[in-house]
Structures are given as C-alpha cells and as structure tokens.
Amino acid sequence: MDMQALLQQAQQMQQQLMEAQQALEDAEIEGSSGGGLVKVKLSGRGQVEDIGIDPRAIDTTDAEESAQTVADLVLAAIRDAESQVERLQQEKMGPLAEGLGGGGMPGGMPGLPGF
C-alpha cells in the first residue's frame, strides 16, 4: 500500500473526526415530557444546559405529590433528550467507526456509541 495515500487517508479521517466533534459541541438538543410541560436542553455531548418547567406542572394544593410529579417529568425529559443525543452521536461518529473497519477503537470511547 502506498504510504502517501495511507497518510492522506488518515489526515482525512482526522479532519472528519474534528468536524464531527465540533458539530456535537455546537448541537443543542431538547427533550420534553408531560406534553411539553417540562423541557430539557442538552449539548451534543449530553451535558444539561437548561431545564424549563411550565407552571401548569405544579399543583399548589398538594405540594408533596406535585414535587414528585415534577421530578418524574424532569427525569423523563432528560431521558428523552439523552436518547436524541445518542442518535446524534451515532449519526456524526458512527460513519467514522465504520471507516476504522467497523470495530471502533481499541478500549472504546466512553459515551460515544460505536466506539
């Protein structure tokens, strides 16, 4: 195999990896629950950026039950957003794993499906 061609291919893969990582950094994903009563924004890396709770999610007549309901809705919204982050990560990073022979990288890359 031609070493120059191999080096060029490695450089292209490195550029694609950097572009995919930047796309994930720039991405903002929103998950929701309760028909939109709770919304959670995550970065493309899965970091929680913002949580919004509609006042209609809070029942002022039963604070204890309301608190549990809001907690459940927040958890569901986070899980919704996390599943979207996983899909985005697979979309951006998956083709690069295939370029490595489909086996990913030795030792893997935690948090990135397919690696």
C-alpha positions as CSV (number, residue, x, y, z in Angstrom):
1,M,0.0,0.0,0.0
2,D,1.2,3.5,-0.8
3,M,2.3,5.3,2.4
4,Q,1.4,8.7,1.0
5,A,-2.1,7.5,0.2
6,L,-2.4,6.0,3.7
7,L,-1.2,9.2,5.3
8,Q,-3.7,11.3,3.3
9,Q,-6.5,8.9,4.3
10,A,-5.5,9.3,8.0
11,Q,-5.5,13.0,7.7
12,Q,-8.9,13.0,6.1
13,M,-10.3,10.8,8.9
14,Q,-8.8,13.2,11.4
15,Q,-10.4,16.1,9.7
16,Q,-13.8,14.3,9.7
17,L,-13.4,13.4,13.3
18,M,-12.7,17.1,14.2
19,E,-15.7,18.2,12.2
20,A,-18.0,15.6,13.9
21,Q,-16.8,16.7,17.3
22,Q,-17.4,20.3,16.5
23,A,-20.9,19.5,15.2
24,L,-21.6,17.8,18.5
25,E,-20.2,20.7,20.5
26,D,-22.5,23.1,18.6
27,A,-25.6,21.0,18.8
28,E,-28.4,21.8,21.2
29,I,-31.0,19.0,21.8
30,E,-34.3,19.5,23.5
31,G,-36.2,16.7,25.3
32,S,-39.6,17.1,26.7
33,S,-42.2,15.3,28.8
34,G,-45.8,15.9,30.0
35,G,-46.9,17.2,26.7
36,G,-44.2,19.9,26.8
37,L,-44.7,20.9,30.5
38,V,-41.1,20.1,31.1
39,K,-38.3,20.8,28.6
40,V,-34.6,20.0,29.0
41,K,-31.8,21.3,26.7
42,L,-28.7,19.2,26.4
43,S,-25.5,19.9,24.5
44,G,-24.5,17.4,21.8
45,R,-22.1,15.9,24.3
46,G,-25.0,15.2,26.7
47,Q,-24.4,18.0,29.2
48,V,-27.6,19.5,30.7
49,E,-27.7,23.2,29.6
50,D,-31.2,24.3,30.7
51,I,-34.4,23.0,32.3
52,G,-37.8,24.7,31.9
53,I,-40.9,23.8,33.9
54,D,-44.3,25.2,32.9
55,P,-46.1,26.5,36.0
56,R,-49.1,24.3,35.0
57,A,-47.0,21.3,36.0
58,I,-47.2,22.4,39.7
59,D,-50.3,21.6,41.8
60,T,-50.3,24.1,44.6
61,T,-53.0,22.1,46.5
62,D,-50.7,19.1,47.1
63,A,-47.0,20.1,47.3
64,E,-45.7,16.6,48.0
65,E,-47.4,15.0,45.1
66,S,-46.6,17.9,42.8
67,A,-42.9,17.8,43.7
68,Q,-42.8,14.0,42.8
69,T,-44.7,14.7,39.6
70,V,-42.3,17.4,38.6
71,A,-39.3,15.2,39.5
72,D,-40.7,12.4,37.3
73,L,-41.3,14.8,34.4
74,V,-37.8,16.2,34.6
75,L,-36.3,12.7,34.6
76,A,-38.5,11.7,31.6
77,A,-37.4,14.9,29.7
78,I,-33.8,14.2,30.4
79,R,-34.1,10.7,29.2
80,D,-35.9,11.9,26.1
81,A,-33.1,14.3,25.4
82,E,-30.4,11.7,26.1
83,S,-31.8,9.3,23.6
84,Q,-31.8,12.1,21.0
85,V,-28.1,12.9,21.9
86,E,-27.2,9.2,21.4
87,R,-28.8,9.2,18.0
88,L,-27.0,12.4,17.0
89,Q,-23.7,11.0,18.3
90,Q,-24.2,7.8,16.3
91,E,-25.1,9.9,13.2
92,K,-22.0,12.0,13.5
93,M,-19.5,9.5,14.8
94,G,-20.8,6.2,13.5
95,P,-19.5,6.6,10.0
96,L,-16.1,7.2,11.4
97,A,-16.1,4.0,13.3
98,E,-17.1,2.2,10.1
99,G,-14.1,3.8,8.4
100,L,-12.0,2.1,11.0
101,G,-13.2,-1.2,9.9
102,G,-16.4,-1.2,11.9
103,G,-14.7,-2.3,15.1
104,G,-14.2,1.1,16.6
105,M,-11.2,2.0,18.6
106,P,-9.4,-0.3,21.0
107,G,-10.5,0.4,24.5
108,G,-13.5,2.3,23.1
109,M,-14.6,5.9,23.7
110,P,-17.0,6.1,26.6
111,G,-20.2,7.9,25.9
112,L,-19.9,7.6,22.1
113,P,-21.9,4.7,20.7
114,G,-20.0,2.6,18.2
115,F,-16.6,3.4,19.7
